[in-house]
Amino acid sequence: MKSLQRVTGFIGLILMAAFLLPYIFKLPQLDITLILMGGLSLAVFDFFSSNKDE
C-alpha cells in the first residue's frame, strides 16, 4: 500500500509540473513566474519529505 501511495503521489507531481511548466517558461512577468516556481517547489518538497515519515 505504501508503494501505491508513492506512485500516485509521483504521478500527481508529474501532472502538476506538466500543467505549470508551460506557464513558467512562457510568462514574461518575473513575479508571477517566481510564484509558480515556488508553488511547484513546495509540492516537490512535500512529496519528498512526506515519504520519510512513513
RODO-2510 file (C-alpha; in nm, 4 decimals, decimal comma):
residues 54
     n   res          X          Y          Z
     1     m     0,0000     0,0000     0,0000
     2     k     0,2858     0,2356     0,0757
     3     s     0,4314     0,1955    -0,2715
     4     l     0,0910     0,2636    -0,4286
     5     q     0,0660     0,5925    -0,2405
     6     r     0,4159     0,6822    -0,3503
     7     v     0,3411     0,6068    -0,7169
     8     t     0,0138     0,8003    -0,7160
     9     g     0,1835     1,0936    -0,5449
    10     f     0,4575     1,0917    -0,8060
    11     i     0,2014     1,0809    -1,0875
    12     g     0,0225     1,3767    -0,9307
    13     l     0,3516     1,5645    -0,9038
    14     i     0,4269     1,4995    -1,2716
    15     l     0,0798     1,6168    -1,3731
    16     m     0,1152     1,9344    -1,1685
    17     a     0,4545     2,0046    -1,3242
    18     a     0,3146     1,9378    -1,6729
    19     f     0,0395     2,1893    -1,6026
    20     l     0,2618     2,4636    -1,4573
    21     l     0,5794     2,4390    -1,6682
    22     p     0,4359     2,5964    -1,9859
    23     y     0,3247     2,8963    -1,7818
    24     i     0,6629     2,9183    -1,6103
    25     f     0,8508     2,9222    -1,9401
    26     k     0,6170     3,1485    -2,1390
    27     l     0,5106     3,4183    -1,8936
    28     p     0,7077     3,7402    -1,9341
    29     q     0,6369     3,8662    -1,5802
    30     l     0,9044     3,7646    -1,3331
    31     d     0,6869     3,7937    -1,0225
    32     i     0,4184     3,5504    -1,1412
    33     t     0,6862     3,3113    -1,2664
    34     l     0,8514     3,3103    -0,9231
    35     i     0,5174     3,2409    -0,7546
    36     l     0,4519     2,9448    -0,9860
    37     m     0,8038     2,8102    -0,9322
    38     g     0,7585     2,8478    -0,5576
    39     g     0,4348     2,6516    -0,5645
    40     l     0,5923     2,3752    -0,7692
    41     s     0,8961     2,3590    -0,5425
    42     l     0,6722     2,3352    -0,2336
    43     a     0,4897     2,0412    -0,3909
    44     v     0,8206     1,8677    -0,4670
    45     f     0,9454     1,9326    -0,1139
    46     d     0,6234     1,7961     0,0345
    47     f     0,6438     1,4835    -0,1801
    48     f     0,9982     1,4006    -0,0705
    49     s     0,9576     1,4991     0,2935
    50     s     0,6288     1,3150     0,3489
    51     n     0,7747     0,9789     0,2414
    52     k     1,0317     0,9837     0,5218
    53     d     0,7704     0,9876     0,7988
    54     e     0,6015     0,6634     0,6973
***
